[in-house]
Amino acid sequence: MIYLTHDDADKIRKFADDRGLSVSKIAREGLQMMMEKQGERFEMGFNEGLNVAMQTVNDTKSMHMMFPSGKSFAELVCESLSPLIRPVTKHPVNYE
């Protein structure tokens, strides 16, 4: 049994309904991901998305206009995005 706040229960129910899944399936798969260390895959995928976004910004010619600070718009955007990169957590424990 999983205990959730009413707000969290409503959110997970809506999430499940929007995807045509049961709440149990969402909870089960989430727990399996954590036990199988797939959280690392999520963090790595999240970071890859940010890296692609920053590369796209850097590759876009119009993003290289310069500001009086001496930085380009691309640099400013990437500086804002880079703190969002998450550390990839290694899980040494084997739950099998």
Backbone atoms as SQL, in Angstrom:
CREATE TABLE atoms (id INTEGER PRIMARY KEY, chain TEXT, resi INTEGER, resn TEXT, atom TEXT, x REAL, y REAL, z REAL);
INSERT INTO atoms VALUES
  (1, 'A', 1, 'MET', 'N', 0.848, -1.172, 0.000),
  (2, 'A', 1, 'MET', 'CA', 0.000, 0.000, 0.000),
  (3, 'A', 1, 'MET', 'C', 0.893, 1.233, 0.000),
  (4, 'A', 2, 'ILE', 'N', 0.481, 2.232, -0.743),
  (5, 'A', 2, 'ILE', 'CA', 1.225, 3.485, -0.829),
  (6, 'A', 2, 'ILE', 'C', 0.333, 4.592, -0.268),
  (7, 'A', 3, 'TYR', 'N', 0.888, 5.365, 0.635),
  (8, 'A', 3, 'TYR', 'CA', 0.157, 6.487, 1.211),
  (9, 'A', 3, 'TYR', 'C', 0.569, 7.767, 0.503),
  (10, 'A', 4, 'LEU', 'N', -0.425, 8.487, -0.011),
  (11, 'A', 4, 'LEU', 'CA', -0.186, 9.733, -0.726),
  (12, 'A', 4, 'LEU', 'C', -1.057, 10.831, -0.139),
  (13, 'A', 5, 'THR', 'N', -0.611, 12.075, -0.277),
  (14, 'A', 5, 'THR', 'CA', -1.482, 13.186, 0.084),
  (15, 'A', 5, 'THR', 'C', -2.629, 13.209, -0.925),
  (16, 'A', 6, 'HIS', 'N', -3.695, 13.883, -0.577),
  (17, 'A', 6, 'HIS', 'CA', -4.833, 13.964, -1.508),
  (18, 'A', 6, 'HIS', 'C', -4.408, 14.632, -2.810),
  (19, 'A', 7, 'ASP', 'N', -3.581, 15.673, -2.708),
  (20, 'A', 7, 'ASP', 'CA', -3.109, 16.353, -3.924),
  (21, 'A', 7, 'ASP', 'C', -2.292, 15.416, -4.803),
  (22, 'A', 8, 'ASP', 'N', -1.364, 14.654, -4.186),
  (23, 'A', 8, 'ASP', 'CA', -0.550, 13.719, -4.961),
  (24, 'A', 8, 'ASP', 'C', -1.401, 12.608, -5.568),
  (25, 'A', 9, 'ALA', 'N', -2.375, 12.138, -4.818),
  (26, 'A', 9, 'ALA', 'CA', -3.260, 11.084, -5.331),
  (27, 'A', 9, 'ALA', 'C', -4.039, 11.598, -6.539),
  (28, 'A', 10, 'ASP', 'N', -4.521, 12.837, -6.452),
  (29, 'A', 10, 'ASP', 'CA', -5.243, 13.425, -7.585),
  (30, 'A', 10, 'ASP', 'C', -4.339, 13.577, -8.800),
  (31, 'A', 11, 'LYS', 'N', -3.100, 14.006, -8.567),
  (32, 'A', 11, 'LYS', 'CA', -2.153, 14.191, -9.667),
  (33, 'A', 11, 'LYS', 'C', -1.820, 12.867, -10.342),
  (34, 'A', 12, 'ILE', 'N', -1.561, 11.831, -9.546),
  (35, 'A', 12, 'ILE', 'CA', -1.203, 10.543, -10.142),
  (36, 'A', 12, 'ILE', 'C', -2.413, 9.936, -10.855),
  (37, 'A', 13, 'ARG', 'N', -3.609, 10.158, -10.313),
  (38, 'A', 13, 'ARG', 'CA', -4.822, 9.647, -10.962),
  (39, 'A', 13, 'ARG', 'C', -5.007, 10.332, -12.321),
  (40, 'A', 14, 'LYS', 'N', -4.823, 11.662, -12.373),
  (41, 'A', 14, 'LYS', 'CA', -4.952, 12.385, -13.640),
  (42, 'A', 14, 'LYS', 'C', -3.868, 11.938, -14.616),
  (43, 'A', 15, 'PHE', 'N', -2.632, 11.795, -14.123),
  (44, 'A', 15, 'PHE', 'CA', -1.522, 11.326, -14.957),
  (45, 'A', 15, 'PHE', 'C', -1.864, 9.972, -15.578),
  (46, 'A', 16, 'ALA', 'N', -2.380, 9.061, -14.748),
  (47, 'A', 16, 'ALA', 'CA', -2.738, 7.719, -15.216),
  (48, 'A', 16, 'ALA', 'C', -3.890, 7.783, -16.227),
  (49, 'A', 17, 'ASP', 'N', -4.917, 8.553, -15.903),
  (50, 'A', 17, 'ASP', 'CA', -6.074, 8.671, -16.799),
  (51, 'A', 17, 'ASP', 'C', -5.671, 9.239, -18.153),
  (52, 'A', 18, 'ASP', 'N', -4.809, 10.260, -18.141),
  (53, 'A', 18, 'ASP', 'CA', -4.364, 10.886, -19.391),
  (54, 'A', 18, 'ASP', 'C', -3.627, 9.901, -20.288),
  (55, 'A', 19, 'ARG', 'N', -3.025, 8.883, -19.689),
  (56, 'A', 19, 'ARG', 'CA', -2.245, 7.911, -20.454),
  (57, 'A', 19, 'ARG', 'C', -2.958, 6.567, -20.617),
  (58, 'A', 20, 'GLY', 'N', -4.158, 6.469, -20.082),
  (59, 'A', 20, 'GLY', 'CA', -4.911, 5.222, -20.186),
  (60, 'A', 20, 'GLY', 'C', -4.295, 4.082, -19.396),
  (61, 'A', 21, 'LEU', 'N', -3.673, 4.416, -18.278),
  (62, 'A', 21, 'LEU', 'CA', -3.015, 3.418, -17.425),
  (63, 'A', 21, 'LEU', 'C', -3.663, 3.398, -16.062),
  (64, 'A', 22, 'SER', 'N', -3.427, 2.322, -15.328),
  (65, 'A', 22, 'SER', 'CA', -3.922, 2.280, -13.952),
  (66, 'A', 22, 'SER', 'C', -2.895, 2.936, -13.030),
  (67, 'A', 23, 'VAL', 'N', -3.383, 3.442, -11.913),
  (68, 'A', 23, 'VAL', 'CA', -2.492, 4.037, -10.910),
  (69, 'A', 23, 'VAL', 'C', -1.530, 2.971, -10.404),
  (70, 'A', 24, 'SER', 'N', -2.013, 1.748, -10.243),
  (71, 'A', 24, 'SER', 'CA', -1.149, 0.655, -9.773),
  (72, 'A', 24, 'SER', 'C', 0.008, 0.419, -10.732),
  (73, 'A', 25, 'LYS', 'N', -0.282, 0.451, -12.023),
  (74, 'A', 25, 'LYS', 'CA', 0.773, 0.234, -13.015),
  (75, 'A', 25, 'LYS', 'C', 1.820, 1.340, -12.940),
  (76, 'A', 26, 'ILE', 'N', 1.378, 2.579, -12.790),
  (77, 'A', 26, 'ILE', 'CA', 2.313, 3.706, -12.679),
  (78, 'A', 26, 'ILE', 'C', 3.201, 3.519, -11.445),
  (79, 'A', 27, 'ALA', 'N', 2.590, 3.190, -10.308),
  (80, 'A', 27, 'ALA', 'CA', 3.353, 3.006, -9.069),
  (81, 'A', 27, 'ALA', 'C', 4.313, 1.831, -9.204),
  (82, 'A', 28, 'ARG', 'N', 3.825, 0.730, -9.762),
  (83, 'A', 28, 'ARG', 'CA', 4.658, -0.469, -9.916),
  (84, 'A', 28, 'ARG', 'C', 5.865, -0.185, -10.815),
  (85, 'A', 29, 'GLU', 'N', 5.618, 0.460, -11.960),
  (86, 'A', 29, 'GLU', 'CA', 6.712, 0.742, -12.884),
  (87, 'A', 29, 'GLU', 'C', 7.699, 1.756, -12.299),
  (88, 'A', 30, 'GLY', 'N', 7.186, 2.716, -11.537),
  (89, 'A', 30, 'GLY', 'CA', 8.074, 3.681, -10.896),
  (90, 'A', 30, 'GLY', 'C', 8.983, 3.012, -9.881),
  (91, 'A', 31, 'LEU', 'N', 8.425, 2.115, -9.088),
  (92, 'A', 31, 'LEU', 'CA', 9.229, 1.379, -8.109),
  (93, 'A', 31, 'LEU', 'C', 10.228, 0.471, -8.808),
  (94, 'A', 32, 'GLN', 'N', 9.796, -0.185, -9.878),
  (95, 'A', 32, 'GLN', 'CA', 10.712, -1.045, -10.633),
  (96, 'A', 32, 'GLN', 'C', 11.865, -0.239, -11.214),
  (97, 'A', 33, 'MET', 'N', 11.560, 0.950, -11.737),
  (98, 'A', 33, 'MET', 'CA', 12.622, 1.795, -12.284),
  (99, 'A', 33, 'MET', 'C', 13.655, 2.124, -11.218),
  (100, 'A', 34, 'MET', 'N', 13.180, 2.466, -10.039),
  (101, 'A', 34, 'MET', 'CA', 14.110, 2.815, -8.962),
  (102, 'A', 34, 'MET', 'C', 14.945, 1.607, -8.553),
  (103, 'A', 35, 'MET', 'N', 14.309, 0.449, -8.440),
  (104, 'A', 35, 'MET', 'CA', 15.036, -0.750, -8.010),
  (105, 'A', 35, 'MET', 'C', 15.992, -1.241, -9.084),
  (106, 'A', 36, 'GLU', 'N', 15.649, -1.008, -10.351),
  (107, 'A', 36, 'GLU', 'CA', 16.508, -1.439, -11.457),
  (108, 'A', 36, 'GLU', 'C', 17.488, -0.350, -11.857),
  (109, 'A', 37, 'LYS', 'N', 17.562, 0.679, -11.051),
  (110, 'A', 37, 'LYS', 'CA', 18.511, 1.772, -11.269),
  (111, 'A', 37, 'LYS', 'C', 18.251, 2.519, -12.571),
  (112, 'A', 38, 'GLN', 'N', 17.016, 2.517, -13.038),
  (113, 'A', 38, 'GLN', 'CA', 16.703, 3.233, -14.270),
  (114, 'A', 38, 'GLN', 'C', 16.601, 4.729, -14.035),
  (115, 'A', 39, 'GLY', 'N', 16.643, 5.156, -12.770),
  (116, 'A', 39, 'GLY', 'CA', 16.665, 6.578, -12.480),
  (117, 'A', 39, 'GLY', 'C', 17.865, 7.226, -13.137),
  (118, 'A', 40, 'GLU', 'N', 18.965, 6.464, -13.202),
  (119, 'A', 40, 'GLU', 'CA', 20.162, 6.963, -13.885),
  (120, 'A', 40, 'GLU', 'C', 19.840, 7.265, -15.348),
  (121, 'A', 41, 'ARG', 'N', 19.068, 6.385, -15.966),
  (122, 'A', 41, 'ARG', 'CA', 18.698, 6.593, -17.370),
  (123, 'A', 41, 'ARG', 'C', 17.870, 7.852, -17.518),
  (124, 'A', 42, 'PHE', 'N', 16.953, 8.103, -16.564),
  (125, 'A', 42, 'PHE', 'CA', 16.139, 9.311, -16.624),
  (126, 'A', 42, 'PHE', 'C', 17.031, 10.543, -16.511),
  (127, 'A', 43, 'GLU', 'N', 17.917, 10.543, -15.513),
  (128, 'A', 43, 'GLU', 'CA', 18.803, 11.692, -15.316),
  (129, 'A', 43, 'GLU', 'C', 19.690, 11.909, -16.535),
  (130, 'A', 44, 'MET', 'N', 20.194, 10.824, -17.094),
  (131, 'A', 44, 'MET', 'CA', 21.047, 10.941, -18.266),
  (132, 'A', 44, 'MET', 'C', 20.248, 11.486, -19.459),
  (133, 'A', 45, 'GLY', 'N', 19.015, 11.022, -19.627),
  (134, 'A', 45, 'GLY', 'CA', 18.163, 11.510, -20.714),
  (135, 'A', 45, 'GLY', 'C', 17.786, 12.972, -20.523),
  (136, 'A', 46, 'PHE', 'N', 17.495, 13.346, -19.292),
  (137, 'A', 46, 'PHE', 'CA', 17.184, 14.739, -18.972),
  (138, 'A', 46, 'PHE', 'C', 18.365, 15.632, -19.334),
  (139, 'A', 47, 'ASN', 'N', 19.550, 15.210, -18.899),
  (140, 'A', 47, 'ASN', 'CA', 20.766, 15.976, -19.191),
  (141, 'A', 47, 'ASN', 'C', 21.033, 16.044, -20.685),
  (142, 'A', 48, 'GLU', 'N', 20.800, 14.950, -21.387),
  (143, 'A', 48, 'GLU', 'CA', 21.008, 14.939, -22.839),
  (144, 'A', 48, 'GLU', 'C', 20.084, 15.949, -23.519),
  (145, 'A', 49, 'GLY', 'N', 18.842, 16.031, -23.043),
  (146, 'A', 49, 'GLY', 'CA', 17.906, 17.016, -23.587),
  (147, 'A', 49, 'GLY', 'C', 18.404, 18.439, -23.389),
  (148, 'A', 50, 'LEU', 'N', 18.925, 18.718, -22.194),
  (149, 'A', 50, 'LEU', 'CA', 19.482, 20.053, -21.946),
  (150, 'A', 50, 'LEU', 'C', 20.697, 20.311, -22.827),
  (151, 'A', 51, 'ASN', 'N', 21.551, 19.311, -22.959),
  (152, 'A', 51, 'ASN', 'CA', 22.746, 19.477, -23.798),
  (153, 'A', 51, 'ASN', 'C', 22.376, 19.733, -25.252),
  (154, 'A', 52, 'VAL', 'N', 21.351, 19.032, -25.757),
  (155, 'A', 52, 'VAL', 'CA', 20.898, 19.249, -27.134),
  (156, 'A', 52, 'VAL', 'C', 20.323, 20.657, -27.277),
  (157, 'A', 53, 'ALA', 'N', 19.570, 21.095, -26.270),
  (158, 'A', 53, 'ALA', 'CA', 19.004, 22.445, -26.309),
  (159, 'A', 53, 'ALA', 'C', 20.123, 23.486, -26.337),
  (160, 'A', 54, 'MET', 'N', 21.135, 23.308, -25.489),
  (161, 'A', 54, 'MET', 'CA', 22.243, 24.263, -25.461),
  (162, 'A', 54, 'MET', 'C', 23.025, 24.234, -26.770),
  (163, 'A', 55, 'GLN', 'N', 23.201, 23.055, -27.361),
  (164, 'A', 55, 'GLN', 'CA', 23.907, 22.954, -28.636),
  (165, 'A', 55, 'GLN', 'C', 23.111, 23.644, -29.742),
  (166, 'A', 56, 'THR', 'N', 21.788, 23.464, -29.717),
  (167, 'A', 56, 'THR', 'CA', 20.930, 24.110, -30.701),
  (168, 'A', 56, 'THR', 'C', 21.027, 25.625, -30.582),
  (169, 'A', 57, 'VAL', 'N', 21.015, 26.118, -29.336),
  (170, 'A', 57, 'VAL', 'CA', 21.168, 27.556, -29.107),
  (171, 'A', 57, 'VAL', 'C', 22.504, 28.032, -29.665),
  (172, 'A', 58, 'ASN', 'N', 23.572, 27.304, -29.376),
  (173, 'A', 58, 'ASN', 'CA', 24.900, 27.696, -29.856),
  (174, 'A', 58, 'ASN', 'C', 25.024, 27.608, -31.370),
  (175, 'A', 59, 'ASP', 'N', 24.292, 26.696, -31.995),
  (176, 'A', 59, 'ASP', 'CA', 24.367, 26.517, -33.450),
  (177, 'A', 59, 'ASP', 'C', 23.486, 27.495, -34.223),
  (178, 'A', 60, 'THR', 'N', 22.630, 28.228, -33.514),
  (179, 'A', 60, 'THR', 'CA', 21.716, 29.160, -34.168),
  (180, 'A', 60, 'THR', 'C', 22.393, 30.518, -34.317),
  (181, 'A', 61, 'LYS', 'N', 22.623, 30.904, -35.540),
  (182, 'A', 61, 'LYS', 'CA', 23.395, 32.115, -35.833),
  (183, 'A', 61, 'LYS', 'C', 22.813, 33.362, -35.164),
  (184, 'A', 62, 'SER', 'N', 21.499, 33.492, -35.182),
  (185, 'A', 62, 'SER', 'CA', 20.874, 34.697, -34.624),
  (186, 'A', 62, 'SER', 'C', 21.040, 34.797, -33.101),
  (187, 'A', 63, 'MET', 'N', 21.412, 33.704, -32.448),
  (188, 'A', 63, 'MET', 'CA', 21.610, 33.715, -30.998),
  (189, 'A', 63, 'MET', 'C', 22.963, 34.304, -30.612),
  (190, 'A', 64, 'HIS', 'N', 23.771, 34.644, -31.606),
  (191, 'A', 64, 'HIS', 'CA', 25.119, 35.140, -31.312),
  (192, 'A', 64, 'HIS', 'C', 25.220, 36.658, -31.314),
  (193, 'A', 65, 'MET', 'N', 24.057, 37.321, -31.238),
  (194, 'A', 65, 'MET', 'CA', 24.134, 38.777, -31.110),
  (195, 'A', 65, 'MET', 'C', 24.749, 39.101, -29.749),
  (196, 'A', 66, 'MET', 'N', 25.541, 40.123, -29.715),
  (197, 'A', 66, 'MET', 'CA', 26.296, 40.458, -28.511),
  (198, 'A', 66, 'MET', 'C', 25.590, 41.533, -27.697),
  (199, 'A', 67, 'PHE', 'N', 25.705, 41.404, -26.395),
  (200, 'A', 67, 'PHE', 'CA', 25.171, 42.393, -25.479),
  (201, 'A', 67, 'PHE', 'C', 26.310, 43.260, -24.960),
  (202, 'A', 68, 'PRO', 'N', 25.984, 44.411, -24.387),
  (203, 'A', 68, 'PRO', 'CA', 27.046, 45.283, -23.861),
  (204, 'A', 68, 'PRO', 'C', 27.960, 44.585, -22.846),
  (205, 'A', 69, 'SER', 'N', 27.469, 43.554, -22.222),
  (206, 'A', 69, 'SER', 'CA', 28.285, 42.811, -21.252),
  (207, 'A', 69, 'SER', 'C', 29.426, 42.061, -21.927),
  (208, 'A', 70, 'GLY', 'N', 29.358, 41.932, -23.264),
  (209, 'A', 70, 'GLY', 'CA', 30.366, 41.181, -23.999),
  (210, 'A', 70, 'GLY', 'C', 29.974, 39.733, -24.205),
  (211, 'A', 71, 'LYS', 'N', 28.811, 39.343, -23.694),
  (212, 'A', 71, 'LYS', 'CA', 28.336, 37.964, -23.864),
  (213, 'A', 71, 'LYS', 'C', 27.267, 37.931, -24.936),
  (214, 'A', 72, 'SER', 'N', 27.221, 36.803, -25.635),
  (215, 'A', 72, 'SER', 'CA', 26.178, 36.633, -26.651),
  (216, 'A', 72, 'SER', 'C', 24.901, 36.145, -25.984),
  (217, 'A', 73, 'PHE', 'N', 23.804, 36.291, -26.724),
  (218, 'A', 73, 'PHE', 'CA', 22.529, 35.784, -26.219),
  (219, 'A', 73, 'PHE', 'C', 22.639, 34.280, -25.974),
  (220, 'A', 74, 'ALA', 'N', 23.331, 33.571, -26.858),
  (221, 'A', 74, 'ALA', 'CA', 23.524, 32.121, -26.702),
  (222, 'A', 74, 'ALA', 'C', 24.235, 31.812, -25.383),
  (223, 'A', 75, 'GLU', 'N', 25.276, 32.575, -25.069),
  (224, 'A', 75, 'GLU', 'CA', 25.999, 32.343, -23.818),
  (225, 'A', 75, 'GLU', 'C', 25.098, 32.560, -22.612),
  (226, 'A', 76, 'LEU', 'N', 24.293, 33.618, -22.659),
  (227, 'A', 76, 'LEU', 'CA', 23.395, 33.909, -21.539),
  (228, 'A', 76, 'LEU', 'C', 22.348, 32.807, -21.360),
  (229, 'A', 77, 'VAL', 'N', 21.796, 32.327, -22.471),
  (230, 'A', 77, 'VAL', 'CA', 20.801, 31.249, -22.382),
  (231, 'A', 77, 'VAL', 'C', 21.451, 29.984, -21.828),
  (232, 'A', 78, 'CYS', 'N', 22.611, 29.625, -22.345),
  (233, 'A', 78, 'CYS', 'CA', 23.289, 28.410, -21.885),
  (234, 'A', 78, 'CYS', 'C', 23.699, 28.520, -20.420),
  (235, 'A', 79, 'GLU', 'N', 24.103, 29.704, -19.987),
  (236, 'A', 79, 'GLU', 'CA', 24.428, 29.899, -18.573),
  (237, 'A', 79, 'GLU', 'C', 23.205, 29.690, -17.696),
  (238, 'A', 80, 'SER', 'N', 22.026, 30.021, -18.223),
  (239, 'A', 80, 'SER', 'CA', 20.788, 29.808, -17.468),
  (240, 'A', 80, 'SER', 'C', 20.383, 28.341, -17.447),
  (241, 'A', 81, 'LEU', 'N', 20.690, 27.614, -18.515),
  (242, 'A', 81, 'LEU', 'CA', 20.306, 26.197, -18.600),
  (243, 'A', 81, 'LEU', 'C', 21.278, 25.271, -17.872),
  (244, 'A', 82, 'SER', 'N', 22.559, 25.586, -17.899),
  (245, 'A', 82, 'SER', 'CA', 23.552, 24.647, -17.367),
  (246, 'A', 82, 'SER', 'C', 23.368, 24.293, -15.891),
  (247, 'A', 83, 'PRO', 'N', 22.869, 25.188, -15.012),
  (248, 'A', 83, 'PRO', 'CA', 22.651, 24.766, -13.622),
  (249, 'A', 83, 'PRO', 'C', 21.552, 23.712, -13.470),
  (250, 'A', 84, 'LEU', 'N', 20.739, 23.524, -14.510),
  (251, 'A', 84, 'LEU', 'CA', 19.659, 22.542, -14.442),
  (252, 'A', 84, 'LEU', 'C', 20.150, 21.114, -14.667),
  (253, 'A', 85, 'ILE', 'N', 21.377, 20.967, -15.155),
  (254, 'A', 85, 'ILE', 'CA', 21.917, 19.622, -15.394),
  (255, 'A', 85, 'ILE', 'C', 22.003, 18.897, -14.061),
  (256, 'A', 86, 'ARG', 'N', 21.481, 17.694, -14.051),
  (257, 'A', 86, 'ARG', 'CA', 21.387, 16.912, -12.816),
  (258, 'A', 86, 'ARG', 'C', 22.568, 15.968, -12.679),
  (259, 'A', 87, 'PRO', 'N', 23.014, 15.766, -11.445),
  (260, 'A', 87, 'PRO', 'CA', 24.046, 14.743, -11.251),
  (261, 'A', 87, 'PRO', 'C', 23.438, 13.365, -11.511),
  (262, 'A', 88, 'VAL', 'N', 24.199, 12.500, -12.127),
  (263, 'A', 88, 'VAL', 'CA', 23.728, 11.135, -12.387),
  (264, 'A', 88, 'VAL', 'C', 24.101, 10.306, -11.165),
  (265, 'A', 89, 'THR', 'N', 23.070, 9.843, -10.471),
  (266, 'A', 89, 'THR', 'CA', 23.259, 9.104, -9.237),
  (267, 'A', 89, 'THR', 'C', 23.577, 7.650, -9.529),
  (268, 'A', 90, 'LYS', 'N', 24.659, 7.183, -9.002),
  (269, 'A', 90, 'LYS', 'CA', 25.016, 5.769, -9.140),
  (270, 'A', 90, 'LYS', 'C', 24.434, 5.018, -7.954),
  (271, 'A', 91, 'HIS', 'N', 23.814, 3.898, -8.223),
  (272, 'A', 91, 'HIS', 'CA', 23.182, 3.092, -7.186),
  (273, 'A', 91, 'HIS', 'C', 23.932, 1.774, -7.061),
  (274, 'A', 92, 'PRO', 'N', 24.869, 1.671, -6.114),
  (275, 'A', 92, 'PRO', 'CA', 25.684, 0.457, -6.026),
  (276, 'A', 92, 'PRO', 'C', 24.940, -0.755, -5.464),
  (277, 'A', 93, 'VAL', 'N', 23.803, -0.552, -4.834),
  (278, 'A', 93, 'VAL', 'CA', 23.101, -1.657, -4.177),
  (279, 'A', 93, 'VAL', 'C', 22.343, -2.470, -5.214),
  (280, 'A', 94, 'ASN', 'N', 22.431, -3.791, -5.149),
  (281, 'A', 94, 'ASN', 'CA', 21.687, -4.677, -6.021),
  (282, 'A', 94, 'ASN', 'C', 20.512, -5.228, -5.221),
  (283, 'A', 95, 'TYR', 'N', 19.282, -4.986, -5.701),
  (284, 'A', 95, 'TYR', 'CA', 18.071, -5.384, -4.973),
  (285, 'A', 95, 'TYR', 'C', 17.550, -6.750, -5.377),
  (286, 'A', 96, 'GLU', 'N', 18.274, -7.457, -6.199),
  (287, 'A', 96, 'GLU', 'CA', 17.795, -8.772, -6.667),
  (288, 'A', 96, 'GLU', 'C', 18.035, -9.847, -5.663);
